[in-house]
């Protein structure tokens, strides 16, 4: 009997947990359900499954294609949670996770894609409801049903606006997590109220002049029923001119007292209001530190300024010491992760608030944060008096911590009652993304040109080994048209541009291009190759990029290398020379940037090239991080 009962229970549970499967070409607009969990198959990264928008997608997009673009799924497929939201006045395309999304003007409906974590008390459909008889064929095990007006009990998923969006379960990899505040009654019960069909907002006139073919050239045309729109409640996606991922480190130490802690929260609430929080603009989380740091909420917990302000009001003081260094280490290791809502396209910013002075050292923790691409700002309030300076653990701690010591990243407030005056200048500075210098790291801010010896002495097998070495180095960098870019030249007596810096903008494309390079065979004119690389590669380098030339050769050059090498050094090209087998050590040292011991390497066999990848990367980063911070 027990076995039968358990079997029946398992069947019932399986029935309730059934997740509909859809194909890669299914568009969100064809599914009536306002919120649902589905399973996507593998292979939805294919460009034929069109996606429109970034973070928030037009309902004309492939559901599964959007899931891959957003990073919730990879190309192997899986389960996702889809939530319908209001239509937008425009959608911006971008390249992300191997998917190129397209731009689109105003659309009647949007959706977002989340990890498949059901909200407690919400029932998700086990079968999807499609909008017309031309519904996509269901996958095995899935049933469809004709459209019926969805019921409105509190436990059924309802459509929401972005202003009520993303009360997502916080998945933070942290040793201590403080409970997220519960949403207000208004946010859990209100439902968007569309205007009557046929009435348009003033802005809808923009659609009349738009021709579908001008945007959706690859799609051909857009069905007329898809172009019909209705005016929904206004939504805020956030200020796109201030797209940053921001963490506030607030002082919760015992010495601060309740009154000053409250003033600190008032500044946070003001910042949340001024920033216009949203998925297409700034996102903000809060970490409180005392003896140990703890996350109150991460970047994806609150997706609008209203909810964020409400959550800030509910923060309570923890007490303890003022261990700022420990808090900065915590944020570097835990806060800016994909699981916590970190976006690779947004600069990482930390604003540290300190009452008086820290009770631990901050210099080393801050250095690691900067090298991780985090822009640290400090707000110090009521510093140590003359008779208190003996108790300061680390003198001049703020300058040792901030991204740069030029004053841009530091605020000193004489009195807590003057803290509010920092609001506007702080918001202006954190949003000035062009000046967030620490977003640039040794791995995301260079134009790297490989100059590869293809002479007869190398041979086909060794040439493939050299290409693998180039591949291994390339894999270490963050590749995009705004991050590190890669180019390559092959040379013998002659030179050939294999690909330039602007030809490929993603790591998979670059790696495939390296793999396709064909062995040439011939003599060894290294000096001419350096001149060719300066003219054909580095002349087209971006002004704000570090220029790195990595030259690999297996023999002595037939021409002079001194003058070309000097020209490279004078043009600011940092040159690494890697010699194999019969390469001349003195030539390598001439080619390499000073000091030669950090920029020239000799390997006795091609098969040992791989051993030098970590050392070369370490030297590149050490040199980058040793730049002055003024």
C-alpha positions in Angstrom: 0.0 0.0 0.0 2.8 2.4 0.9 4.5 1.8 -2.4 1.2 2.5 -4.3 0.6 5.7 -2.3 4.2 7.0 -2.9 3.9 6.2 -6.6 0.6 8.2 -6.8 2.2 11.1 -4.9 5.1 11.1 -7.3 2.8 11.1 -10.2 0.8 14.1 -8.8 4.0 16.0 -8.1 5.3 15.3 -11.6 2.0 16.5 -13.1 2.2 19.8 -11.2 5.8 20.3 -12.1 5.4 19.6 -15.8 7.2 22.3 -17.8 6.1 23.0 -21.4 8.8 22.6 -24.1 9.0 25.1 -27.0 11.1 25.3 -30.1 13.7 28.0 -30.7 11.5 29.9 -33.2 8.6 30.5 -30.8 8.0 34.2 -30.2 6.8 35.6 -26.9 4.0 37.5 -28.6 2.3 34.3 -29.7 1.9 33.1 -26.1 -1.0 34.5 -24.2 0.2 33.6 -20.7 1.5 36.6 -18.8 4.1 34.6 -16.9 5.3 31.1 -17.5 8.1 28.6 -17.2 9.3 26.8 -20.4 12.1 24.5 -21.5 14.2 25.6 -24.5 16.0 23.1 -26.7 19.7 23.3 -27.6 20.9 25.4 -30.6 18.9 28.6 -30.0 22.0 30.7 -30.5 21.5 30.4 -34.2 21.1 33.8 -35.9 18.0 32.7 -37.7 16.0 33.0 -34.4 15.7 36.8 -34.3 15.9 38.7 -31.1 15.0 42.4 -30.6 16.3 44.5 -27.7 18.7 44.1 -24.8 17.7 43.0 -21.2 14.0 43.8 -22.1 12.9 42.3 -25.4 10.1 43.0 -27.8 7.5 40.2 -27.9 8.3 39.7 -31.6 11.6 38.0 -30.4 12.4 34.3 -30.1 11.8 33.4 -26.4 14.8 31.0 -26.3 17.0 33.3 -28.4 16.4 36.1 -25.9 17.3 33.7 -23.1 20.7 33.0 -24.6 21.3 36.7 -25.4 20.5 37.6 -21.8 22.9 35.0 -20.4 20.2 33.1 -18.5 20.8 30.1 -20.8 23.7 29.0 -22.9 23.4 27.2 -26.3 22.7 23.9 -24.6 19.2 25.0 -23.6 17.3 24.6 -20.3 14.4 26.0 -18.3 13.6 29.7 -18.0 11.0 32.0 -16.4 9.4 34.4 -18.8 7.5 37.5 -17.6 5.5 39.8 -19.9 5.9 43.6 -19.3 4.7 46.8 -21.0 5.7 47.7 -24.5 8.5 50.3 -25.0 9.1 53.2 -27.3 12.3 51.6 -28.6 14.5 48.6 -28.3 18.3 48.7 -28.7 20.2 45.8 -30.3 23.5 44.5 -29.0 25.9 41.6 -29.2 25.9 39.3 -26.1 26.7 35.7 -25.4 27.0 34.8 -29.1 23.7 36.4 -30.2 23.3 39.6 -32.1 20.0 41.2 -31.1 18.4 43.9 -33.4 17.0 47.3 -32.8 13.2 47.9 -33.1 10.9 51.0 -32.7 7.8 51.1 -30.4 6.2 47.7 -29.7 3.0 46.8 -27.9 4.5 44.3 -25.5 7.8 43.3 -24.0 9.2 40.4 -21.9 12.1 39.6 -19.7 13.9 36.3 -19.1 14.8 35.1 -15.6 16.2 31.9 -14.1 13.5 29.3 -13.7 12.9 29.9 -9.9 9.2 29.9 -9.3 7.8 32.4 -6.8 6.3 30.9 -3.7 2.5 30.6 -4.0 2.4 31.2 -7.8 1.0 28.5 -10.1 2.7 28.4 -13.5 0.8 26.8 -16.5 1.7 23.3 -17.5 0.4 24.0 -21.0 0.8 27.2 -22.9 -2.1 29.2 -24.4 -1.3 30.5 -27.9 -2.9 33.5 -29.6 -4.0 32.0 -32.9 -4.7 28.8 -34.8 -1.2 29.2 -36.4 0.4 28.2 -33.1 3.7 26.4 -33.3 3.5 22.7 -33.1 3.9 21.6 -29.5 6.8 19.5 -28.3 6.4 15.9 -27.2 4.4 15.8 -24.0 3.0 19.3 -24.4 -0.6 20.2 -24.9 -2.1 23.5 -26.2 -5.5 25.0 -25.6 -7.6 27.7 -27.1 -7.4 31.2 -25.7 -9.6 31.9 -22.7 -9.5 35.1 -20.6 -7.1 34.2 -17.8 -8.5 34.0 -14.3 -7.3 36.5 -11.7 -6.8 34.7 -8.4 -3.9 36.0 -6.3 -1.9 32.7 -6.8 -1.9 32.9 -10.6 0.9 34.7 -12.4 -0.4 38.1 -13.7 1.2 40.6 -16.1 3.2 43.3 -14.5 4.9 46.6 -15.5 8.6 47.1 -15.1 7.9 49.3 -12.1 6.6 46.3 -10.3 9.1 44.0 -11.9 11.7 41.5 -10.7 11.1 40.8 -7.1 13.4 38.0 -7.8 14.7 35.5 -5.2 18.2 36.8 -4.3 20.9 34.3 -5.1 24.0 35.8 -3.5 27.1 33.8 -3.0 27.9 35.4 0.4 28.7 34.2 3.9 25.9 36.3 5.4 22.7 37.5 3.8 20.3 39.8 5.4 16.6 39.2 4.5 15.3 41.2 1.6 12.3 43.5 2.5 9.0 42.1 1.5 7.2 44.0 -1.4 4.5 46.5 -0.5 0.9 45.5 -0.8 0.6 47.8 -3.8 3.3 46.0 -5.7 1.8 42.5 -5.1 -1.8 43.2 -6.0 -1.9 46.0 -8.6 -2.4 45.0 -12.3 -1.6 47.3 -15.2 -4.8 48.8 -16.7 -4.5 49.2 -20.5 -6.4 52.0 -22.2 -9.2 51.0 -24.6 -8.0 49.5 -27.8 -8.0 52.1 -30.6 -6.9 54.9 -28.3 -3.2 55.9 -28.8 -1.0 58.0 -26.7 0.5 61.1 -28.3 3.8 59.3 -29.0 2.1 56.7 -31.1 2.2 59.0 -34.1 5.9 58.0 -34.5 4.9 54.5 -35.6 3.0 55.9 -38.6 6.1 57.0 -40.4 8.0 53.8 -39.7 8.4 51.2 -42.5 9.0 47.6 -41.2 11.5 46.9 -43.9 13.8 49.7 -42.8 14.5 47.9 -39.5 13.7 44.3 -40.0 15.5 43.8 -43.4 16.3 40.2 -42.5 12.8 39.5 -41.4 11.2 40.7 -44.6 8.0 42.1 -43.1 6.1 42.3 -39.8 2.5 40.9 -39.7 0.0 43.7 -39.4 -1.5 42.2 -36.2 2.0 42.5 -34.6 2.1 46.2 -35.3 -1.1 47.0 -33.4 -0.2 48.7 -30.1 -2.0 49.9 -27.0 -0.9 52.5 -24.5 0.1 50.9 -21.2 1.1 52.5 -17.9 4.4 54.4 -18.2 7.5 52.4 -17.4 11.0 53.4 -16.6 13.9 51.3 -17.8 16.3 53.6 -16.0 18.6 56.3 -17.4 20.6 54.7 -20.3 23.2 57.5 -20.0 24.2 56.2 -16.5 24.3 52.4 -17.1 26.5 51.3 -14.1 26.4 48.5 -11.6 26.7 50.2 -8.2 27.3 48.9 -4.7 27.1 51.1 -1.7 29.2 50.0 1.3 27.5 51.6 4.3 29.0 52.0 7.7 27.0 50.0 10.3 29.6 50.2 13.1 28.5 50.8 16.7 30.3 54.2 16.9 28.2 55.8 14.2 25.1 55.9 16.3 21.4 55.6 15.2 21.0 59.3 14.2 24.0 59.3 11.8 23.1 55.9 10.5 19.7 57.4 9.6 21.4 60.4 7.8 23.5 57.8 5.8 20.3 56.1 4.7 18.8 59.4 3.6 21.7 59.9 1.3 21.2 56.4 -0.2 17.5 57.1 -0.8 18.4 60.4 -2.5 20.9 58.6 -4.7 18.4 55.9 -5.6 15.9 58.6 -6.6 18.3 60.7 -8.5 19.8 57.8 -10.5 16.5 56.6 -12.0 17.1 52.9 -11.4 16.2 50.4 -14.1 17.4 47.4 -16.2 18.6 49.6 -19.1 20.2 52.1 -16.7 21.9 52.0 -13.3 21.3 49.1 -10.9 22.2 49.4 -7.2 22.8 47.1 -4.3 23.7 47.7 -0.6 26.3 46.0 1.6 26.5 47.0 5.3 29.8 46.4 7.2 30.8 46.3 10.8 32.8 43.4 12.1 31.8 41.5 8.9 30.0 42.6 5.8 26.6 41.4 4.8 24.5 42.0 1.6 21.1 43.7 2.1 20.2 43.4 -1.5 22.1 42.8 -4.7 21.9 44.4 -8.2 18.8 42.6 -9.4 16.7 42.7 -6.2 15.1 46.0 -7.0 14.6 47.2 -10.5 13.2 50.7 -9.9 13.9 53.7 -7.7 10.6 53.4 -5.8 11.2 49.9 -4.6 14.8 50.5 -3.8 14.0 53.5 -1.6 11.4 51.4 0.3 14.1 48.7 0.9 16.6 51.3 2.0 14.2 52.6 4.7 14.0 49.1 6.2 17.7 48.7 6.7 18.7 48.4 10.4 22.1 49.0 11.9 24.2 46.0 12.7 26.9 47.4 15.0 30.5 46.2 15.5 33.8 47.6 14.3 34.5 49.4 11.1 36.3 46.8 9.0 36.3 48.5 5.6 39.1 46.5 4.1 37.3 43.3 4.8 34.1 44.7 3.2 36.0 45.8 0.0 37.4 42.2 -0.3 34.0 40.8 0.2 32.5 43.0 -2.5 35.3 42.1 -4.9 34.9 38.4 -4.5 31.2 38.1 -4.1 29.0 41.1 -5.1 29.8 41.6 -8.8 28.8 38.2 -10.1 26.4 37.2 -12.8 24.2 35.5 -10.2 23.9 38.8 -8.4 22.8 40.7 -11.5 26.2 42.0 -12.7 26.2 43.0 -16.3 29.3 42.7 -18.4 28.4 45.8 -20.3 28.2 48.1 -17.3 31.1 49.5 -15.2 31.4 48.3 -11.6 31.3 51.1 -9.0 31.7 50.9 -5.3 30.9 53.9 -3.0 32.4 53.4 0.5 31.0 55.5 3.3 33.3 55.8 6.4 32.5 57.5 9.7 35.9 58.6 11.0 38.4 55.9 10.0 38.5 52.2 9.3 39.6 49.7 12.0 41.5 47.6 9.5 43.8 48.2 6.5 42.3 49.0 3.1 45.3 49.3 0.7 45.7 45.7 -0.4 42.0 44.9 -0.7 41.5 48.1 -2.7 44.4 47.2 -5.1 42.8 43.8 -5.8 39.4 45.6 -6.4 41.0 48.0 -8.8 42.7 45.2 -10.7 39.3 43.5 -11.0 37.9 46.6 -12.8 36.1 48.1 -9.8 35.9 51.9 -9.5 36.1 52.7 -5.8 34.8 56.1 -4.4 35.2 57.1 -0.8 33.0 59.4 1.3 34.7 60.1 4.6 32.7 61.9 7.3 34.2 63.7 10.4 37.8 62.5 10.2 40.2 62.0 13.1 40.9 65.0 15.2 44.6 65.7 16.0 44.5 63.9 19.3 42.8 60.9 17.6 45.3 60.3 14.8 47.3 58.0 16.9 44.4 55.5 16.7 44.2 55.5 12.9 45.3 52.1 11.7 46.3 53.3 8.2 47.1 57.0 7.6 45.9 58.5 4.3 43.6 55.4 3.8 41.2 57.1 1.3 44.0 57.8 -1.2 45.3 54.3 -0.9 41.8 52.9 -1.6 40.2 55.0 -4.4 40.5 54.3 -8.1 42.6 57.4 -8.8 44.1 60.0 -6.4 43.2 63.0 -8.5 40.3 64.0 -6.2 37.5 62.8 -8.6 36.9 59.7 -6.5 37.1 61.2 -3.0 34.6 63.2 -0.9 35.4 64.5 2.6 32.6 65.9 4.7 33.3 67.8 7.8 30.0 67.1 9.5 27.2 64.6 9.1 24.8 67.4 8.7 26.5 68.4 5.5 26.4 64.9 3.9 23.4 65.8 1.7 25.6 68.3 -0.2 27.5 65.4 -1.7 24.4 63.9 -3.4 24.4 65.8 -6.7 28.2 65.7 -7.3 28.3 62.0 -6.4 25.6 61.1 -8.8 27.2 63.2 -11.6 30.6 61.5 -11.0 29.4 57.9 -10.8 27.5 58.4 -14.1 30.4 59.9 -15.9 31.4 56.5 -17.4 34.1 58.0 -19.6 36.0 58.9 -16.4 35.6 55.6 -14.6 39.2 54.7 -15.2 39.3 51.5 -13.2 36.8 49.9 -15.5 39.8 49.4 -17.8 41.9 46.4 -16.7 44.9 44.7 -18.2 42.6 42.2 -19.9 40.0 44.5 -21.5 41.8 47.6 -22.7 44.4 46.7 -25.3 44.9 46.3 -29.0 47.1 43.2 -29.4 48.8 42.5 -32.7 50.4 39.1 -33.1 53.3 39.1 -35.6 53.9 35.4 -36.6 56.9 33.9 -38.4 55.7 31.7 -41.2 59.1 30.9 -42.6 60.2 27.5 -44.1 62.2 26.6 -41.0 59.0 26.6 -38.9 57.2 23.8 -40.7 53.5 23.0 -40.9 53.3 21.1 -37.6 55.2 23.7 -35.6 53.1 26.4 -37.2 49.9 24.9 -35.8 51.6 24.8 -32.4 52.4 28.5 -32.7 48.7 29.2 -33.6 47.7 27.2 -30.5 50.0 29.4 -28.4 48.3 32.5 -29.9 44.9 31.0 -29.1 45.9 30.3 -25.5 47.0 33.9 -25.0 43.9 35.3 -26.7 41.6 33.3 -24.4 42.9 35.2 -21.4 41.5 38.5 -22.6 38.0 40.0 -22.7 37.3 40.4 -26.4 34.8 42.9 -27.9 34.9 46.0 -30.1 35.0 48.1 -26.9 37.3 45.8 -24.9 40.5 44.1 -26.1 40.8 43.7 -29.8 43.1 41.2 -31.7 44.9 41.4 -35.0 47.4 39.2 -36.7 50.2 39.5 -39.3 52.1 36.5 -40.8 55.5 37.1 -42.4 58.3 35.5 -44.4 60.2 37.6 -46.9 56.8 39.2 -47.4 54.0 40.1 -45.1 50.3 39.3 -45.0 47.6 40.9 -42.8 45.6 37.9 -41.6 43.0 40.1 -39.9 42.8 43.6 -38.4 41.6 44.9 -35.1 38.2 45.9 -36.4 37.5 42.6 -38.3 36.2 40.4 -35.4 34.5 41.6 -32.2 33.8 38.4 -30.2 36.1 35.8 -28.7 34.6 32.8 -30.7 35.1 34.7 -34.0 38.7 35.6 -33.1 39.5 32.0 -32.1 38.0 30.7 -35.3 40.0 33.2 -37.4 43.2 32.2 -35.7 42.4 28.5 -36.5 41.9 29.4 -40.2 45.3 31.0 -40.6 47.2 29.1 -43.3 51.0 28.4 -43.2 52.9 30.4 -45.8 56.6 29.3 -45.9 59.5 31.4 -47.1 62.3 33.5 -45.6 62.6 35.5 -42.4 62.4 39.3 -42.7 61.4 40.3 -39.1 62.3 44.0 -39.5 60.0 44.5 -42.5 57.3 42.6 -40.6 57.5 45.0 -37.7 57.2 48.0 -40.0 54.2 46.3 -41.8 52.5 45.7 -38.5 52.9 49.3 -37.4 51.4 50.5 -40.7 48.7 47.9 -41.2 47.7 47.1 -37.6 48.7 49.7 -35.1 48.1 52.8 -37.2 44.4 51.8 -36.9 44.5 51.3 -33.1 42.2 53.3 -31.0 43.7 56.2 -29.1 42.5 55.0 -25.7 43.9 51.4 -26.1 47.2 50.1 -25.0 49.2 48.8 -28.0 50.8 45.4 -27.5 52.8 43.6 -30.2 53.6 39.9 -29.6 56.2 38.7 -32.1 57.0 35.0 -32.4 60.0 33.8 -34.5 62.2 30.8 -34.8 65.3 32.3 -36.4 67.6 35.2 -37.1 66.2 37.9 -39.3 67.5 38.4 -42.9 67.1 42.2 -42.4 67.8 44.8 -39.7 65.5 44.9 -36.8 66.9 47.8 -34.8 65.3 50.7 -36.6 61.8 49.1 -36.9 62.0 48.1 -33.2 62.9 51.6 -32.2 60.0 53.0 -34.3 57.6 50.7 -32.5 58.9 51.8 -29.1 58.6 55.5 -30.1 55.0 55.0 -31.2 54.1 53.6 -27.8 53.8 50.0 -28.9 54.8 47.6 -26.1 56.6 44.8 -27.8 57.0 41.2 -26.5 59.5 39.0 -28.5 59.3 35.3 -28.2 62.0 33.3 -29.8 62.0 29.5 -30.5 64.9 27.1 -31.4 67.3 29.0 -33.6 66.1 32.6 -32.8 68.9 35.0 -31.9 68.7 36.1 -28.3 70.3 39.5 -29.0 67.7 40.3 -31.7 64.9 39.4 -29.3 66.3 41.8 -26.7 66.5 44.6 -29.3 62.9 44.0 -30.5 61.5 43.8 -27.0 60.4 46.8 -24.9 62.7 47.7 -22.0 63.3 45.9 -19.7 64.2 43.0 -22.0 63.9 40.4 -19.2 60.2 41.2 -18.8 59.4 41.4 -22.5 61.6 38.8 -24.3 61.5 35.0 -23.9 63.4 32.2 -25.4 62.0 28.6 -25.8 64.1 25.7 -26.9 61.2 23.8 -28.5 57.8 24.8 -30.0 56.1 22.3 -27.8 57.2 24.3 -24.7 55.6 27.5 -25.9 52.4 26.9 -23.8 54.4 27.1 -20.6 55.0 30.8 -21.1 51.4 31.9 -21.4 50.8 32.5 -17.6 54.1 34.4 -17.4 53.4 36.7 -20.4 49.9 37.4 -19.1 51.3 38.2 -15.6 53.9 40.6 -17.0 51.2 42.4 -19.1 49.0 42.8 -16.1 51.9 43.8 -13.7 53.0 46.5 -16.2 49.4 47.8 -16.5 48.8 47.9 -12.8 52.0 49.7 -12.1 50.8 52.8 -13.9 50.5 56.0 -11.7 47.1 56.5 -10.1 47.0 60.2 -10.5 
